[in-house]
Amino acid sequence: MRDTLRFAGLTLLVLALAGGLLALLFGSRAERQALVVSAAVALVVQLFAFAIARAVGPAKALAGFTIGTMLRLVTLVVYGVVVVRLAELPPVAALVGLATFFFLSTILETRLLKT
């Protein structure tokens, strides 16, 4: 539980920093809203993926990481095809944001799973 809370806190920090930098590129109100939604989706998915990776344990680490990777991929596709359209989010900001957030938090995840 402690590791999950640590991961959640660090992930929030990474998402906030990356979101701030992305907001410099995507300046409109709608684009910034898309970044916030993307960060929220990324946080939920990453916490779930981290829990899966922790649950399978070190003996099946590759299986856990693969499940998490597939979860992120499916989320990105569904987000782009369904959520962005239904919520009328700017697609470039939404998808670049989600992909960036996934990438950075996955790097963080691998570092924390090693400890």
C-alpha positions as CSV (number, residue, x, y, z in Angstrom):
1,M,0.0,0.0,0.0
2,R,2.8,2.4,0.9
3,D,4.5,1.8,-2.5
4,T,1.2,2.5,-4.3
5,L,0.7,5.8,-2.4
6,R,4.3,6.7,-3.2
7,F,3.7,5.9,-6.9
8,A,0.5,7.9,-6.9
9,G,2.1,11.0,-5.4
10,L,5.1,10.9,-7.7
11,T,2.8,10.3,-10.7
12,L,0.7,13.3,-9.7
13,L,3.9,15.4,-9.6
14,V,5.1,14.1,-12.9
15,L,1.7,14.7,-14.5
16,A,1.5,18.2,-13.1
17,L,5.0,19.2,-14.4
18,A,4.4,17.6,-17.8
19,G,0.9,19.2,-18.0
20,G,2.4,22.6,-17.2
21,L,4.9,22.2,-20.0
22,L,2.4,20.9,-22.5
23,A,0.1,23.9,-21.6
24,L,2.8,26.1,-23.0
25,L,2.3,24.4,-26.4
26,F,-1.4,24.1,-26.2
27,G,-2.7,27.5,-25.1
28,S,-6.4,27.6,-25.8
29,R,-8.9,26.9,-23.0
30,A,-10.2,23.8,-24.8
31,E,-6.7,22.4,-25.3
32,R,-5.9,22.9,-21.6
33,Q,-9.1,21.2,-20.6
34,A,-8.1,18.3,-22.8
35,L,-4.8,18.1,-21.0
36,V,-6.6,18.0,-17.6
37,V,-8.9,15.2,-18.8
38,S,-5.9,13.3,-20.3
39,A,-4.0,13.6,-17.0
40,A,-6.9,12.3,-15.0
41,V,-7.4,9.3,-17.4
42,A,-3.6,8.6,-17.3
43,L,-3.5,8.7,-13.5
44,V,-6.4,6.2,-13.1
45,V,-5.0,3.8,-15.7
46,Q,-1.4,4.1,-14.3
47,L,-2.6,3.3,-10.8
48,F,-4.5,0.3,-12.0
49,A,-1.5,-0.9,-14.1
50,F,0.9,-0.4,-11.2
51,A,-1.4,-2.4,-8.9
52,I,-1.5,-5.3,-11.5
53,A,2.3,-5.2,-11.8
54,R,2.7,-5.3,-8.0
55,A,0.1,-8.1,-7.6
56,V,1.8,-10.5,-10.0
57,G,5.1,-10.2,-8.2
58,P,8.7,-10.3,-9.4
59,A,8.4,-13.9,-10.7
60,K,5.9,-12.8,-13.3
61,A,7.0,-9.2,-13.8
62,L,7.1,-9.4,-17.5
63,A,3.5,-10.7,-17.6
64,G,2.4,-7.9,-15.3
65,F,4.2,-5.2,-17.3
66,T,2.7,-6.6,-20.6
67,I,-0.8,-6.5,-19.1
68,G,-0.2,-2.9,-18.1
69,T,1.2,-2.0,-21.5
70,M,-1.8,-3.5,-23.2
71,L,-4.1,-1.6,-20.8
72,R,-2.5,1.6,-21.8
73,L,-2.7,0.9,-25.5
74,V,-6.4,0.0,-25.4
75,T,-7.1,3.1,-23.3
76,L,-5.3,5.3,-25.8
77,V,-7.2,3.9,-28.7
78,V,-10.6,4.0,-26.9
79,Y,-9.8,7.5,-25.7
80,G,-9.0,8.7,-29.2
81,V,-11.9,7.0,-30.9
82,V,-14.7,7.4,-28.4
83,V,-13.9,9.9,-25.6
84,V,-12.3,12.6,-27.6
85,R,-15.3,12.6,-30.0
86,L,-18.0,12.4,-27.4
87,A,-16.5,15.1,-25.1
88,E,-15.5,17.2,-28.2
89,L,-12.0,17.6,-27.0
90,P,-9.3,18.9,-29.3
91,P,-7.8,15.6,-30.5
92,V,-4.2,16.7,-30.9
93,A,-3.9,18.1,-27.4
94,A,-5.8,15.2,-25.8
95,L,-3.9,12.4,-27.5
96,V,-0.4,14.1,-27.2
97,G,-1.2,14.7,-23.6
98,L,-2.3,11.2,-22.8
99,A,0.6,9.6,-24.7
100,T,3.1,11.9,-22.9
101,F,1.6,11.2,-19.5
102,F,1.6,7.5,-20.2
103,F,5.2,7.5,-21.3
104,L,6.5,9.5,-18.4
105,S,4.5,7.6,-15.8
106,T,5.5,4.3,-17.3
107,I,9.2,5.2,-16.9
108,L,8.4,6.1,-13.3
109,E,6.6,2.8,-12.8
110,T,9.5,0.7,-14.0
111,R,11.8,2.6,-11.6
112,L,9.6,2.0,-8.6
113,L,8.9,-1.6,-9.4
114,K,12.6,-2.3,-9.3
115,T,12.9,-1.1,-5.7
